[in-house]
Structures are given as C-alpha cells and as structure tokens.
Amino acid sequence: MGQNPCDDTLLKELEMKIKSEGLESLNEREWSYYQIKSEECSKKIIYNEVINPKSLSKKSFQVQNSEDSLNFIATKVCCSVLIRIAAIIFVANLVR
C-alpha cells in the first residue's frame, strides 16, 4: 500500500498557505497539486471509514447507544403520559 496522501508535506504546506493568504496566493501548478492530493486524501478517509473494522464497530456502538437513549426517552414519555392519565381519572372520580 502506498503512502497516505493526507500526510503529504506539500499538501499540508499548501493548506497552511491557503489559510494564511487565501486561494489566490496559489499558482496554477500548486492549485492542481492541491486539488489532486485533496481528492486522494478524501478518498482515503472515506475508504478507511467504510473498510476499517475498528471504525465500523465504533459506529455500531454509537448507533446502539443512540437507540438505547431513544428507548429510554420513549419509555420515560410513556410512563409520564400514563401517570397523568391515571391522575386525571383519579381526580375525575373524586369530583363525582
């Protein structure tokens, strides 16, 4: 496997130049290089997120946590609604 394009020294230098001086500061050659390496870096990041099993297990854990949170919230809301209905029924019976 080749070198990680995201670790490219010139790419990082060009990113710093863009941040400090703006895109207009790049000449055509630098801009072309920046575009190519940025695209390679983006593809590498996407590839790692899709293929890397560690990131997949981490994502599935995050999904499980969010599902657990949603289940907890749904249960809490249902219990709250049931308690309020019971209170309304109780008060209605007292008023009669």
C-alpha positions as CSV (number, residue, x, y, z in Angstrom):
1,M,0.0,0.0,0.0
2,G,1.2,3.5,-0.8
3,Q,1.9,6.4,1.4
4,N,-1.1,8.2,3.0
5,P,-1.9,11.2,0.8
6,C,-3.2,13.0,3.9
7,D,0.3,13.0,5.3
8,D,1.8,14.7,2.2
9,T,4.1,17.5,3.4
10,L,3.5,19.8,0.4
11,L,-0.3,19.3,0.8
12,K,-0.1,20.5,4.4
13,E,2.1,23.4,3.4
14,L,-0.4,24.4,0.7
15,E,-3.3,24.1,3.2
16,M,-1.4,26.5,5.5
17,K,-0.7,28.9,2.7
18,I,-4.4,28.9,1.8
19,K,-5.4,29.5,5.4
20,S,-3.0,32.4,5.8
21,E,-3.0,34.0,2.4
22,G,-6.1,32.7,0.6
23,L,-6.7,30.6,-2.5
24,E,-5.5,33.5,-4.8
25,S,-1.9,33.0,-3.4
26,L,-1.6,29.6,-5.2
27,N,-0.2,29.4,-8.7
28,E,-1.7,27.1,-11.2
29,R,0.7,24.3,-10.5
30,E,0.2,24.5,-6.8
31,W,-3.6,24.6,-7.2
32,S,-3.6,21.5,-9.5
33,Y,-1.4,19.6,-7.0
34,Y,-3.6,20.7,-4.1
35,Q,-6.8,19.5,-5.9
36,I,-5.3,16.1,-6.8
37,K,-3.9,15.4,-3.3
38,S,-7.1,16.7,-1.5
39,E,-9.2,14.4,-3.6
40,E,-6.9,11.4,-2.9
41,C,-6.9,12.3,0.8
42,S,-10.7,12.5,0.8
43,K,-11.0,9.1,-0.9
44,K,-8.5,7.6,1.6
45,I,-10.6,9.0,4.6
46,I,-13.8,7.6,3.1
47,Y,-12.1,4.3,2.3
48,N,-10.9,4.0,5.9
49,E,-14.3,4.8,7.4
50,V,-16.0,2.2,5.2
51,I,-13.5,-0.6,5.3
52,N,-11.8,-0.3,8.7
53,P,-13.4,-2.8,11.1
54,K,-12.5,-0.7,14.1
55,S,-14.4,2.3,12.8
56,L,-17.3,0.0,12.0
57,S,-17.5,-1.4,15.5
58,K,-17.2,2.1,16.9
59,K,-20.1,3.3,14.7
60,S,-22.3,0.3,15.6
61,F,-21.6,1.0,19.3
62,Q,-22.6,4.7,18.7
63,V,-25.8,3.6,17.0
64,Q,-26.6,1.2,19.8
65,N,-26.1,3.9,22.3
66,S,-28.4,6.3,20.4
67,E,-31.0,3.5,20.1
68,D,-30.8,2.9,23.9
69,S,-31.2,6.6,24.6
70,L,-34.2,6.8,22.3
71,N,-35.7,3.7,24.0
72,F,-35.2,5.3,27.4
73,I,-36.8,8.6,26.3
74,A,-39.7,6.8,24.8
75,T,-40.2,4.7,28.0
76,K,-40.0,7.9,30.1
77,V,-42.6,9.7,28.0
78,C,-45.0,6.7,28.0
79,C,-44.7,6.4,31.8
80,S,-45.3,10.2,32.2
81,V,-48.4,10.0,30.0
82,L,-49.8,7.0,31.9
83,I,-49.2,8.7,35.2
84,R,-51.0,11.9,34.0
85,I,-53.9,9.8,32.7
86,A,-54.2,8.0,35.9
87,A,-54.1,11.3,37.8
88,I,-56.9,12.7,35.6
89,I,-59.0,9.6,36.1
90,F,-58.5,9.7,39.9
91,V,-59.4,13.4,40.1
92,A,-62.5,12.9,37.9
93,N,-63.6,10.1,40.2
94,L,-63.2,12.4,43.2
95,V,-65.2,15.2,41.6
96,R,-68.2,12.9,41.0
